[in-house]
């Protein structure tokens, strides 16, 4: 006797990714490239009429798959041509220290990403600065004023080989 087929679910238990059909993926891919597309332009790009396209976009927004729409700034164009990655090790790792450190990083304008990580250090922080003088000022006036830092190590990025705000769902398997 054949095994009964499982009902489709919202996520694939093997990789915990939602199951979208190809049209959903085309919509997400198009909006990832240009979030300012009108519904009419988007519908043409993905091969739908406007009403079903609008319904799908609203469903993707409501489910949280489309988290927000943003403008991606060219940091070089606004005078912040240098990317710096800073590895930070803290003295202690209790909840209060981690929360306070995270909140302090969130208030620093040069910090564009901060990740709590595993490995040899506790945080990987990505920031933008105009140059080495700006970076030194950032260290003295911002980073080193946060209590609890035991050690930091910095690496200047020379050239971005790839930059993306989100993954292209069409290319995922």
Secondary structure, 3 states (H helix, E strand, C coil): CCCCCCCCCCECCCCCCECCCHHHHHHHHHHHHCCCCCHHHHHHHHCCCHHHHHHHHHHHHHCCCCCCCCCCCCCHHHCCCEEEEEEEEECCCCHHHHHHHHHHHHCCCCEEEEEECCCCCCEEEEEEECCHHHHHHHHHHCHHHCCCEEEEEEEECCCCCCCCCCCCCCCCC
